């Protein structure tokens, strides 16, 4: 069995970009990923129950050493990452029929 985590970024109403991304991993690999993640956070005194958001890394809310360690950990993690990006303005222009009943039009 595989586990799948999905998350979105962006807002369709802003008429810019909207991304849907995620990771898929085998259920037997979950303990390895969880343990590596927790070890990384603990090594940098980051609370296990506190999220690490990408915008927090970009804005400096996440210490640079922790951000680097997270990237390193995820680079070696046993999952496959996926992302799809929707260019809302391009979609409205090139395929308006798909947005006919959408509140962004």
N, CA, C and O atoms as a GROMACS GRO file, in nm:
protein
  420
    1UNK      N    1   0.084  -0.116   0.000
    1UNK     CA    2   0.000   0.000   0.000
    1UNK      C    3   0.090   0.124   0.000
    1UNK      O    4   0.202   0.121   0.052
    2UNK      N    5   0.041   0.233  -0.059
    2UNK     CA    6   0.111   0.361  -0.060
    2UNK      C    7   0.031   0.464   0.018
    2UNK      O    8  -0.092   0.460   0.021
    3UNK      N    9   0.102   0.555   0.080
    3UNK     CA   10   0.041   0.669   0.148
    3UNK      C   11   0.060   0.791   0.059
    3UNK      O   12   0.162   0.803  -0.009
    4UNK      N   13  -0.037   0.879   0.058
    4UNK     CA   14  -0.034   0.998  -0.025
    4UNK      C   15  -0.069   1.120   0.058
    4UNK      O   16  -0.170   1.120   0.129
    5UNK      N   17   0.014   1.222   0.050
    5UNK     CA   18  -0.014   1.350   0.114
    5UNK      C   19  -0.019   1.456   0.006
    5UNK      O   20   0.073   1.467  -0.075
    6UNK      N   21  -0.127   1.534   0.002
    6UNK     CA   22  -0.143   1.642  -0.095
    6UNK      C   23  -0.165   1.774  -0.023
    6UNK      O   24  -0.223   1.777   0.086
    7UNK      N   25  -0.118   1.881  -0.084
    7UNK     CA   26  -0.138   2.015  -0.028
    7UNK      C   27  -0.143   2.113  -0.144
    7UNK      O   28  -0.079   2.093  -0.247
    8UNK      N   29  -0.219   2.220  -0.126
    8UNK     CA   30  -0.230   2.320  -0.230
    8UNK      C   31  -0.161   2.448  -0.188
    8UNK      O   32  -0.137   2.473  -0.070
    9UNK      N   33  -0.130   2.528  -0.287
    9UNK     CA   34  -0.070   2.658  -0.262
    9UNK      C   35  -0.126   2.755  -0.364
    9UNK      O   36  -0.127   2.726  -0.484
   10UNK      N   37  -0.171   2.869  -0.318
   10UNK     CA   38  -0.228   2.969  -0.406
   10UNK      C   39  -0.379   2.974  -0.392
   10UNK      O   40  -0.441   2.890  -0.327
   11UNK      N   41  -0.436   3.076  -0.453
   11UNK     CA   42  -0.580   3.092  -0.450
   11UNK      C   43  -0.630   3.120  -0.591
   11UNK      O   44  -0.581   3.212  -0.657
   12UNK      N   45  -0.725   3.042  -0.636
   12UNK     CA   46  -0.776   3.058  -0.772
   12UNK      C   47  -0.830   3.199  -0.796
   12UNK      O   48  -0.815   3.252  -0.906
   13UNK      N   49  -0.890   3.260  -0.697
   13UNK     CA   50  -0.948   3.393  -0.713
   13UNK      C   51  -0.843   3.500  -0.743
   13UNK      O   52  -0.875   3.605  -0.798
   14UNK      N   53  -0.718   3.474  -0.707
   14UNK     CA   54  -0.611   3.572  -0.736
   14UNK      C   55  -0.572   3.574  -0.883
   14UNK      O   56  -0.501   3.664  -0.927
   15UNK      N   57  -0.619   3.474  -0.959
   15UNK     CA   58  -0.593   3.466  -1.104
   15UNK      C   59  -0.444   3.462  -1.137
   15UNK      O   60  -0.401   3.518  -1.237
   16UNK      N   61  -0.368   3.397  -1.054
   16UNK     CA   62  -0.226   3.382  -1.082
   16UNK      C   63  -0.197   3.234  -1.097
   16UNK      O   64  -0.253   3.168  -1.184
   17UNK      N   65  -0.112   3.183  -1.014
   17UNK     CA   66  -0.077   3.041  -1.021
   17UNK      C   67  -0.140   2.968  -0.904
   17UNK      O   68  -0.158   3.023  -0.795
   18UNK      N   69  -0.172   2.843  -0.928
   18UNK     CA   70  -0.225   2.755  -0.825
   18UNK      C   71  -0.150   2.624  -0.838
   18UNK      O   72  -0.143   2.566  -0.946
   19UNK      N   73  -0.095   2.576  -0.729
   19UNK     CA   74  -0.017   2.453  -0.732
   19UNK      C   75  -0.080   2.347  -0.642
   19UNK      O   76  -0.134   2.378  -0.536
   20UNK      N   77  -0.072   2.225  -0.686
   20UNK     CA   78  -0.111   2.111  -0.605
   20UNK      C   79   0.009   2.017  -0.605
   20UNK      O   80   0.053   1.972  -0.710
   21UNK      N   81   0.060   1.989  -0.488
   21UNK     CA   82   0.176   1.904  -0.477
   21UNK      C   83   0.159   1.801  -0.368
   21UNK      O   84   0.065   1.807  -0.289
   22UNK      N   85   0.249   1.708  -0.365
   22UNK     CA   86   0.240   1.607  -0.262
   22UNK      C   87   0.351   1.506  -0.271
   22UNK      O   88   0.441   1.514  -0.355
   23UNK      N   89   0.342   1.410  -0.182
   23UNK     CA   90   0.437   1.300  -0.180
   23UNK      C   91   0.361   1.168  -0.171
   23UNK      O   92   0.251   1.161  -0.116
   24UNK      N   93   0.422   1.066  -0.226
   24UNK     CA   94   0.370   0.930  -0.215
   24UNK      C   95   0.483   0.843  -0.164
   24UNK      O   96   0.597   0.854  -0.209
   25UNK      N   97   0.450   0.756  -0.070
   25UNK     CA   98   0.552   0.664  -0.019
   25UNK      C   99   0.488   0.532   0.018
   25UNK      O  100   0.369   0.525   0.048
   26UNK      N  101   0.568   0.428   0.015
   26UNK     CA  102   0.519   0.297   0.057
   26UNK      C  103   0.492   0.302   0.207
   26UNK      O  104   0.567   0.365   0.282
   27UNK      N  105   0.387   0.236   0.249
   27UNK     CA  106   0.352   0.239   0.391
   27UNK      C  107   0.466   0.187   0.479
   27UNK      O  108   0.483   0.233   0.591
   28UNK      N  109   0.542   0.093   0.430
   28UNK     CA  110   0.652   0.038   0.510
   28UNK      C  111   0.768   0.137   0.526
   28UNK      O  112   0.852   0.120   0.614
   29UNK      N  113   0.771   0.243   0.441
   29UNK     CA  114   0.875   0.345   0.450
   29UNK      C  115   0.837   0.460   0.543
   29UNK      O  116   0.921   0.544   0.575
   30UNK      N  117   0.711   0.463   0.587
   30UNK     CA  118   0.667   0.572   0.674
   30UNK      C  119   0.752   0.584   0.801
   30UNK      O  120   0.792   0.696   0.834
   31UNK      N  121   0.780   0.476   0.874
   31UNK     CA  122   0.860   0.492   0.996
   31UNK      C  123   0.997   0.554   0.969
   31UNK      O  124   1.045   0.634   1.050
   32UNK      N  125   1.061   0.520   0.858
   32UNK     CA  126   1.192   0.578   0.824
   32UNK      C  127   1.180   0.728   0.800
   32UNK      O  128   1.262   0.805   0.849
   33UNK      N  129   1.079   0.769   0.726
   33UNK     CA  130   1.059   0.912   0.699
   33UNK      C  131   1.026   0.987   0.827
   33UNK      O  132   1.084   1.093   0.854
   34UNK      N  133   0.935   0.934   0.907
   34UNK     CA  134   0.897   0.997   1.034
   34UNK      C  135   1.017   1.013   1.126
   34UNK      O  136   1.039   1.120   1.183
   35UNK      N  137   1.095   0.907   1.140
   35UNK     CA  138   1.209   0.911   1.231
   35UNK      C  139   1.315   1.010   1.182
   35UNK      O  140   1.373   1.084   1.263
   36UNK      N  141   1.342   1.013   1.052
   36UNK     CA  142   1.440   1.108   0.998
   36UNK      C  143   1.393   1.252   1.019
   36UNK      O  144   1.472   1.339   1.055
   37UNK      N  145   1.264   1.276   0.997
   37UNK     CA  146   1.207   1.410   1.016
   37UNK      C  147   1.220   1.453   1.162
   37UNK      O  148   1.265   1.563   1.192
   38UNK      N  149   1.180   1.365   1.252
   38UNK     CA  150   1.185   1.399   1.394
   38UNK      C  151   1.328   1.418   1.443
   38UNK      O  152   1.353   1.510   1.522
   39UNK      N  153   1.421   1.336   1.398
   39UNK     CA  154   1.562   1.353   1.437
   39UNK      C  155   1.614   1.489   1.390
   39UNK      O  156   1.687   1.557   1.463
   40UNK      N  157   1.576   1.528   1.268
   40UNK     CA  158   1.621   1.657   1.214
   40UNK      C  159   1.567   1.772   1.297
   40UNK      O  160   1.642   1.863   1.333
   41UNK      N  161   1.439   1.769   1.329
   41UNK     CA  162   1.380   1.876   1.409
   41UNK      C  163   1.440   1.880   1.549
   41UNK      O  164   1.475   1.987   1.599
   42UNK      N  165   1.454   1.765   1.611
   42UNK     CA  166   1.510   1.760   1.747
   42UNK      C  167   1.653   1.810   1.751
   42UNK      O  168   1.693   1.875   1.847
   43UNK      N  169   1.732   1.780   1.649
   43UNK     CA  170   1.872   1.823   1.644
   43UNK      C  171   1.884   1.975   1.640
   43UNK      O  172   1.988   2.030   1.674
   44UNK      N  173   1.776   2.042   1.599
   44UNK     CA  174   1.777   2.188   1.589
   44UNK      C  175   1.680   2.253   1.688
   44UNK      O  176   1.642   2.369   1.674
   45UNK      N  177   1.640   2.174   1.789
   45UNK     CA  178   1.552   2.221   1.896
   45UNK      C  179   1.422   2.283   1.842
   45UNK      O  180   1.371   2.380   1.898
   46UNK      N  181   1.369   2.226   1.735
   46UNK     CA  182   1.242   2.271   1.679
   46UNK      C  183   1.133   2.179   1.734
   46UNK      O  184   1.145   2.057   1.723
   47UNK      N  185   1.028   2.233   1.794
   47UNK     CA  186   0.923   2.148   1.852
   47UNK      C  187   0.860   2.056   1.748
   47UNK      O  188   0.829   2.098   1.637
   48UNK      N  189   0.841   1.930   1.784
   48UNK     CA  190   0.786   1.832   1.692
   48UNK      C  191   0.643   1.866   1.650
   48UNK      O  192   0.598   1.826   1.543
   49UNK      N  193   0.572   1.940   1.734
   49UNK     CA  194   0.433   1.973   1.701
   49UNK      C  195   0.420   2.107   1.627
   49UNK      O  196   0.308   2.153   1.603
   50UNK      N  197   0.531   2.168   1.592
   50UNK     CA  198   0.528   2.296   1.520
   50UNK      C  199   0.556   2.271   1.371
   50UNK      O  200   0.654   2.206   1.336
   51UNK      N  201   0.469   2.325   1.286
   51UNK     CA  202   0.487   2.308   1.142
   51UNK      C  203   0.612   2.381   1.092
   51UNK      O  204   0.657   2.479   1.151
   52UNK      N  205   0.664   2.330   0.985
   52UNK     CA  206   0.771   2.398   0.912
   52UNK      C  207   0.712   2.434   0.776
   52UNK      O  208   0.692   2.347   0.692
   53UNK      N  209   0.684   2.561   0.755
   53UNK     CA  210   0.622   2.607   0.632
   53UNK      C  211   0.728   2.664   0.538
   53UNK      O  212   0.826   2.724   0.582
   54UNK      N  213   0.709   2.643   0.407
   54UNK     CA  214   0.804   2.694   0.309
   54UNK      C  215   0.816   2.846   0.320
   54UNK      O  216   0.927   2.900   0.312
   55UNK      N  217   0.702   2.914   0.338
   55UNK     CA  218   0.713   3.060   0.349
   55UNK      C  219   0.790   3.100   0.475
   55UNK      O  220   0.850   3.207   0.478
   56UNK      N  221   0.789   3.017   0.577
   56UNK     CA  222   0.868   3.041   0.696
   56UNK      C  223   1.017   3.030   0.669
   56UNK      O  224   1.098   3.101   0.728
   57UNK      N  225   1.053   2.940   0.580
   57UNK     CA  226   1.193   2.927   0.539
   57UNK      C  227   1.232   3.049   0.457
   57UNK      O  228   1.337   3.109   0.481
   58UNK      N  229   1.148   3.086   0.361
   58UNK     CA  230   1.176   3.202   0.276
   58UNK      C  231   1.187   3.332   0.356
   58UNK      O  232   1.270   3.417   0.325
   59UNK      N  233   1.104   3.347   0.458
   59UNK     CA  234   1.099   3.472   0.535
   59UNK      C  235   1.195   3.472   0.654
   59UNK      O  236   1.202   3.571   0.727
   60UNK      N  237   1.268   3.364   0.673
   60UNK     CA  238   1.365   3.359   0.782
   60UNK      C  239   1.307   3.321   0.917
   60UNK      O  240   1.376   3.328   1.018
   61UNK      N  241   1.180   3.280   0.920
   61UNK     CA  242   1.118   3.237   1.046
   61UNK      C  243   1.172   3.101   1.091
   61UNK      O  244   1.169   3.068   1.209
   62UNK      N  245   1.220   3.024   0.994
   62UNK     CA  246   1.284   2.896   1.023
   62UNK      C  247   1.434   2.923   1.014
   62UNK      O  248   1.482   2.974   0.913
   63UNK      N  249   1.510   2.889   1.119
   63UNK     CA  250   1.654   2.913   1.116
   63UNK      C  251   1.720   2.849   0.993
   63UNK      O  252   1.686   2.736   0.957
   64UNK      N  253   1.814   2.919   0.930
   64UNK     CA  254   1.878   2.866   0.809
   64UNK      C  255   1.942   2.728   0.828
   64UNK      O  256   1.935   2.645   0.738
   65UNK      N  257   2.001   2.703   0.942
   65UNK     CA  258   2.064   2.571   0.965
   65UNK      C  259   1.958   2.461   0.965
   65UNK      O  260   1.981   2.353   0.911
   66UNK      N  261   1.842   2.488   1.024
   66UNK     CA  262   1.733   2.391   1.023
   66UNK      C  263   1.680   2.374   0.881
   66UNK      O  264   1.656   2.262   0.837
   67UNK      N  265   1.662   2.483   0.809
   67UNK     CA  266   1.614   2.475   0.671
   67UNK      C  267   1.706   2.388   0.586
   67UNK      O  268   1.660   2.303   0.511
   68UNK      N  269   1.837   2.410   0.599
   68UNK     CA  270   1.934   2.329   0.524
   68UNK      C  271   1.925   2.182   0.563
   68UNK      O  272   1.931   2.094   0.477
   69UNK      N  273   1.911   2.156   0.692
   69UNK     CA  274   1.902   2.017   0.739
   69UNK      C  275   1.774   1.950   0.689
   69UNK      O  276   1.776   1.831   0.657
   70UNK      N  277   1.666   2.023   0.683
   70UNK     CA  278   1.540   1.967   0.632
   70UNK      C  279   1.555   1.932   0.484
   70UNK      O  280   1.514   1.824   0.442
   71UNK      N  281   1.612   2.022   0.407
   71UNK     CA  282   1.632   1.993   0.264
   71UNK      C  283   1.718   1.869   0.248
   71UNK      O  284   1.689   1.783   0.165
   72UNK      N  285   1.824   1.860   0.325
   72UNK     CA  286   1.913   1.742   0.319
   72UNK      C  287   1.837   1.615   0.357
   72UNK      O  288   1.851   1.512   0.290
   73UNK      N  289   1.758   1.621   0.462
   73UNK     CA  290   1.680   1.505   0.505
   73UNK      C  291   1.582   1.462   0.397
   73UNK      O  292   1.572   1.344   0.365
   74UNK      N  293   1.509   1.558   0.341
   74UNK     CA  294   1.409   1.524   0.240
   74UNK      C  295   1.473   1.475   0.110
   74UNK      O  296   1.414   1.396   0.038
   75UNK      N  297   1.593   1.523   0.081
   75UNK     CA  298   1.662   1.479  -0.040
   75UNK      C  299   1.694   1.330  -0.037
   75UNK      O  300   1.709   1.266  -0.141
   76UNK      N  301   1.705   1.275   0.083
   76UNK     CA  302   1.738   1.133   0.098
   76UNK      C  303   1.620   1.050   0.149
   76UNK      O  304   1.636   0.932   0.181
   77UNK      N  305   1.504   1.111   0.155
   77UNK     CA  306   1.386   1.042   0.210
   77UNK      C  307   1.326   0.947   0.106
   77UNK      O  308   1.338   0.969  -0.015
   78UNK      N  309   1.261   0.842   0.155
   78UNK     CA  310   1.206   0.739   0.066
   78UNK      C  311   1.067   0.773   0.013
   78UNK      O  312   0.971   0.700   0.039
   79UNK      N  313   1.055   0.882  -0.061
   79UNK     CA  314   0.925   0.916  -0.120
   79UNK      C  315   0.944   0.972  -0.260
   79UNK      O  316   1.055   1.006  -0.300
   80UNK      N  317   0.835   0.981  -0.331
   80UNK     CA  318   0.832   1.044  -0.462
   80UNK      C  319   0.748   1.170  -0.450
   80UNK      O  320   0.637   1.166  -0.396
   81UNK      N  321   0.800   1.281  -0.499
   81UNK     CA  322   0.729   1.408  -0.490
   81UNK      C  323   0.662   1.439  -0.624
   81UNK      O  324   0.715   1.407  -0.730
   82UNK      N  325   0.546   1.501  -0.616
   82UNK     CA  326   0.469   1.539  -0.734
   82UNK      C  327   0.423   1.683  -0.718
   82UNK      O  328   0.398   1.730  -0.607
   83UNK      N  329   0.411   1.753  -0.830
   83UNK     CA  330   0.351   1.886  -0.829
   83UNK      C  331   0.289   1.912  -0.965
   83UNK      O  332   0.341   1.871  -1.069
   84UNK      N  333   0.178   1.982  -0.963
   84UNK     CA  334   0.117   2.031  -1.086
   84UNK      C  335   0.087   2.178  -1.066
   84UNK      O  336   0.045   2.219  -0.958
   85UNK      N  337   0.108   2.256  -1.168
   85UNK     CA  338   0.093   2.400  -1.158
   85UNK      C  339  -0.011   2.446  -1.260
   85UNK      O  340  -0.003   2.413  -1.378
   86UNK      N  341  -0.107   2.522  -1.213
   86UNK     CA  342  -0.210   2.578  -1.298
   86UNK      C  343  -0.186   2.727  -1.313
   86UNK      O  344  -0.180   2.800  -1.215
   87UNK      N  345  -0.173   2.771  -1.437
   87UNK     CA  346  -0.163   2.913  -1.468
   87UNK      C  347  -0.306   2.960  -1.495
   87UNK      O  348  -0.359   2.938  -1.603
   88UNK      N  349  -0.368   3.022  -1.397
   88UNK     CA  350  -0.509   3.056  -1.404
   88UNK      C  351  -0.540   3.149  -1.521
   88UNK      O  352  -0.635   3.125  -1.595
   89UNK      N  353  -0.462   3.254  -1.538
   89UNK     CA  354  -0.488   3.347  -1.648
   89UNK      C  355  -0.478   3.278  -1.784
   89UNK      O  356  -0.561   3.302  -1.872
   90UNK      N  357  -0.378   3.193  -1.801
   90UNK     CA  358  -0.364   3.120  -1.927
   90UNK      C  359  -0.484   3.029  -1.947
   90UNK      O  360  -0.537   3.020  -2.058
   91UNK      N  361  -0.528   2.964  -1.843
   91UNK     CA  362  -0.645   2.877  -1.854
   91UNK      C  363  -0.770   2.954  -1.891
   91UNK      O  364  -0.848   2.909  -1.975
   92UNK      N  365  -0.790   3.070  -1.830
   92UNK     CA  366  -0.907   3.152  -1.864
   92UNK      C  367  -0.904   3.195  -2.010
   92UNK      O  368  -1.008   3.203  -2.076
   93UNK      N  369  -0.786   3.223  -2.060
   93UNK     CA  370  -0.771   3.270  -2.197
   93UNK      C  371  -0.782   3.154  -2.298
   93UNK      O  372  -0.850   3.167  -2.400
   94UNK      N  373  -0.715   3.044  -2.270
   94UNK     CA  374  -0.705   2.935  -2.367
   94UNK      C  375  -0.816   2.830  -2.357
   94UNK      O  376  -0.845   2.763  -2.456
   95UNK      N  377  -0.877   2.815  -2.243
   95UNK     CA  378  -0.982   2.714  -2.225
   95UNK      C  379  -1.094   2.770  -2.137
   95UNK      O  380  -1.123   2.714  -2.032
   96UNK      N  381  -1.158   2.879  -2.180
   96UNK     CA  382  -1.259   2.943  -2.096
   96UNK      C  383  -1.378   2.852  -2.064
   96UNK      O  384  -1.446   2.873  -1.963
   97UNK      N  385  -1.403   2.753  -2.149
   97UNK     CA  386  -1.517   2.664  -2.124
   97UNK      C  387  -1.502   2.586  -1.992
   97UNK      O  388  -1.602   2.546  -1.933
   98UNK      N  389  -1.380   2.565  -1.947
   98UNK     CA  390  -1.357   2.493  -1.822
   98UNK      C  391  -1.383   2.583  -1.701
   98UNK      O  392  -1.398   2.533  -1.589
   99UNK      N  393  -1.389   2.712  -1.721
   99UNK     CA  394  -1.407   2.808  -1.612
   99UNK      C  395  -1.544   2.875  -1.617
   99UNK      O  396  -1.570   2.969  -1.541
  100UNK      N  397  -1.631   2.831  -1.705
  100UNK     CA  398  -1.759   2.899  -1.729
  100UNK      C  399  -1.840   2.919  -1.603
  100UNK      O  400  -1.901   3.025  -1.586
  101UNK      N  401  -1.843   2.821  -1.514
  101UNK     CA  402  -1.920   2.834  -1.391
  101UNK      C  403  -1.836   2.866  -1.270
  101UNK      O  404  -1.884   2.862  -1.157
  102UNK      N  405  -1.710   2.899  -1.292
  102UNK     CA  406  -1.617   2.926  -1.184
  102UNK      C  407  -1.632   3.069  -1.134
  102UNK      O  408  -1.656   3.161  -1.212
  103UNK      N  409  -1.617   3.088  -1.004
  103UNK     CA  410  -1.631   3.222  -0.945
  103UNK      C  411  -1.516   3.314  -0.982
  103UNK      O  412  -1.524   3.434  -0.956
  104UNK      N  413  -1.407   3.263  -1.044
  104UNK     CA  414  -1.295   3.349  -1.080
  104UNK      C  415  -1.320   3.424  -1.210
  104UNK      O  416  -1.244   3.515  -1.243
  105UNK      N  417  -1.423   3.388  -1.285
  105UNK     CA  418  -1.449   3.453  -1.414
  105UNK      C  419  -1.537   3.574  -1.397
  105UNK      O  420  -1.569   3.641  -1.495
   0.00000   0.00000   0.00000
